[in-house]
């Protein structure tokens, strides 16, 4: 698992990481426009993490240090996964096929505004590895075309829609309204 940060973590935090968790600093995305009147430009940075991670893992794969993963699973800072449940849900799909899995919003108003075909980041998003590779190649040019979108999940959705891949609603992913 990889945890992406905006800046290097203080030294004590790096030593206390759980086994299997690696910290990475996401690349600066200030050259990409962000024109949504609300929200944060960091949404562009977060969306681009998918491409950064694919590039890094493909490099390790090419060097023979790592086999290719089956899934790219993206989570927001307020997302929680129950790992056995996530793995069980993903096992129901052929990871060699182009899958975009997630959940619509719990809010009908949000779905009406942003669309019923988008996986909301709070529930987590899973993309099969072959599709993640295609997404990574198109991501930067796609992000440039959608400066008006609010969040990273909307940018991922827009890019996958351009690739012709629709959301498969996976009941194991749950978008829960903040109280």
C-alpha positions, 0 to 999 in steps of 0.5 A: 500500500502507498500513502501519498503526501503533499510533502515529506513526512517528519522523520518519526512518522516514517519509522512508525509505519505499518509493515507494507505501507510506503510513503510517497510524496505526490508530484507538484501539480500547480501547472494544471488549471483548477477553475472550480469556484469551491473546493481545492486545487489539490484535487488535481494533485490527488487525481494525478496520483493514479498516474504517478503510481502506475508509472512507478510500479511499471518501472519496478515491474520492468526491473523485475522487482515486482509483479504487476498488481491486479487492482489500483484502489484509490481512497480519500482521506476519509475512506475506510476499507475492511480489507477482507471485504475489499478483497472478496469484492474484487475477487468477483471480477476478472482483473484482466478486463477493464473494470471501474468499480465503486459506489454512487453517492448516498445523496440523490442531489449529489448524483443529480449534480455530478452524475449517477455514473461516477464512483465517489472517492469517499467510498473508494474506487477500484480500477483493474490494472490494465485499465489503470495503465490506460488511464495513466497514459491519458491522465495528464491530458485529460486533467487539462481538459477538465479544470472546472471539475470539483474533486479528484474522483470527478477527474478520474471519472471523466478520464475513464468515460473518455476511455469508454469505460462505465462505472460498475456499481459494486455493493461492497463500496459504501458512500456514507454521508458525513454528519 
